[in-house]
Amino acid sequence: MPLLVHYTLKSADDHDHQVAAMTALVEGLKSEGAAGTDGLHYSCYTTEDPVRFVGVLQFDSDVGKDAFLNSEAFASYKAKVGPTFANPPEAVPLSSIASTRGA
């Protein structure tokens, strides 16, 4: 169940803060792996526009999605960067066609 997430910041001044927060989120999720985030894959990307970011979240199941949403890493991320968003992140469900990554 992959999701494409679009993040837009209020100001380009928050770009480096968002990069640091996304990096900390991923590291936090890695360290929480044994606590239920197994089967979760999250990749973050910056764009040429300093206020726009993209995330790709992949969950093996709703259990993995719930583990992500309830993780300490995600709670910390939201607290750090939530106020810097121009609007709430937009999540778009994706349907897989083909991938070099396993099924």
ABEGO torsion letter per residue (X at the ends): XBBBBBBBBABAAAAAAAAAAAAAAAAAAAAAAAAGABGBBBBBBBBABAABBBBBBBBABAAAAAAAAABAAAAAAAAAAAAABABBBBBBBBBBABBABBX
